[in-house]
Amino acid sequence: MLVLHCADNVFKTIGHKPRTVETSRSWSTFGEWYVARVEFVDTDDLMACMHCRSRYLLLVPLDGQRTTEQLMATLQARLLKRLIDLETPPEAAHRVIATYQQTGALSKATDRTLATWMRTAIKSIEHGLEVWPLWHEEGTAPTFQYFEHHNNTTSATIAGRSIEPLAALWECVRDVCPDLPARTLNNFIYHVHESIPIEGVRTALLDHLPEPLAKKFFDTFCEVEALFTVEELQTFAEAFVSSLRLRQAMWCEHNRTGILRRLRNQLRIMQTQ
């Protein structure tokens, strides 16, 4: 069963009344979701859906069809697409969705910690829309993916628990599909310096890494979510150590030691998983 814990504005939007939901611990699903409507966006009803276990965020537009069935179907479709975009084998991605067994229920949200996390995510979207014209070309518009990426790749601590939503989501996927390898996000290089031409970074990556891996690393600098295996991180580490040009292109030479320390810590953690 797909359980959606909804804020009051969700019930007002879809005209559905909440009901008490009891789920069996022996009935393992991919997990429950917290849902709130994003009210300040000038579009058809936009729902912020946060995976309760991982805090992973998906923005789900209802496109004018304000029904419970549409919300559940669209969320599952977006989740399936995102899993495949993250290089989850299609069979495994469908296995994740199948845990919901095409049933679902809406209940009233009561978890204060989740509510705090959701408010933070929605506030970030609102702030991002306000500052967008200051940092981007005139006439361009932000995408849902831009705002999802900020939430899903930002580490935060709530109630004493530190979590990286994208990495945590993958661990939830592995709970359903233990045959999949451990993977993590690129959090050892935080950003490419604004004064460095992004095309220079792309060229340097292509010159020093296999093309698929170079494109994947480049995507992370263009705010596209990606996850990396131990082998991929080791390949990058070897290129990073050996090439001054690559480090300079990524504006990393000044912090080479710190980046390598973070990268090696990531590798050690992944090798124990």
Secondary structure, DSSP 8 states (H G I E B T S, - for coil): -EEEEE-HHHHHHHT---------TTS--S--EEEEEETTSSSS-EEEEEETTT--EEEEE-TT---HHHHHHHHHHHHHHHHHHTT--HHHHHHHHHTTTT-EEEEE---HHHHHHHHHHHHHHHHHHHHHHHHS-TT----HHHHHHHHHT--EEETTEEE-HHHHHHHHHHHH-TTS---B---SS----TTS-HHHHHHHHHHHS-HHHHHHHHHHHTT----B-HHHHHHHHHHHHH-HHHHHHTT-GGGHHHHHHHHHHHHHHHHT-
